[in-house]
Amino acid sequence: KVAAKAENAAADVKLRYAQELDKLRDKQRIASEKLKAVEEAGDDAWEKVKATTDKVVDDLQAGIAHVVSYFK
């Protein structure tokens, strides 16, 4: 029973890890898109794009911190 519980727990951790990794990949994709928009933005659109990009980068950093703390 203990071995089966340990095996199920390991599977649960792997599943949770995969889910968290997918979330981070989505956030990374969004961040990359926003950074590309920053590169293409003219000076007049800079402040608007910058604010959005700052939020996306903060969200990505928070997601990474969450995953790291979860799997420590």
C-alpha positions in Angstrom: 0.0 0.0 0.0 2.8 2.4 0.9 4.6 1.8 -2.4 1.3 2.3 -4.3 0.7 5.6 -2.4 4.2 6.8 -3.2 3.8 5.9 -6.8 0.5 7.8 -7.0 2.1 10.8 -5.2 5.0 10.8 -7.7 2.5 10.7 -10.6 0.5 13.6 -9.0 3.7 15.6 -8.7 4.7 15.0 -12.3 1.2 16.0 -13.4 1.3 19.2 -11.3 4.8 20.0 -12.6 3.6 19.5 -16.2 0.6 21.8 -15.6 2.7 24.5 -14.0 5.2 24.2 -16.8 2.5 24.7 -19.4 1.3 27.8 -17.6 4.8 29.2 -17.6 5.2 28.5 -21.3 2.0 30.4 -22.0 3.3 33.3 -19.9 6.6 33.2 -21.7 4.9 33.2 -25.1 2.8 36.3 -24.1 5.9 38.0 -22.7 7.7 37.4 -26.0 4.8 38.8 -28.0 4.7 41.9 -25.8 8.5 42.4 -26.1 8.2 42.1 -29.9 5.5 44.8 -29.8 7.8 47.0 -27.8 10.5 46.6 -30.4 8.0 47.5 -33.1 6.3 50.4 -31.2 7.0 54.0 -32.2 7.9 56.5 -29.5 4.3 57.7 -29.1 3.0 54.2 -28.3 6.0 53.4 -26.0 4.3 54.3 -22.6 1.2 52.2 -23.4 3.2 49.2 -24.5 5.7 49.5 -21.7 2.9 49.4 -19.0 1.4 46.3 -20.5 4.8 44.7 -20.9 5.8 45.4 -17.3 2.6 43.7 -16.2 3.3 40.6 -18.3 7.0 40.4 -17.1 5.9 40.7 -13.5 3.3 37.9 -14.1 5.9 35.7 -15.6 8.3 36.3 -12.7 5.6 35.5 -10.2 4.7 32.3 -12.0 8.3 31.2 -12.0 8.6 32.0 -8.3 5.4 30.0 -7.6 6.6 27.0 -9.4 10.1 27.1 -7.8 8.5 27.4 -4.3 6.0 24.6 -5.0 8.7 22.1 -6.0 11.3 22.9 -3.4 
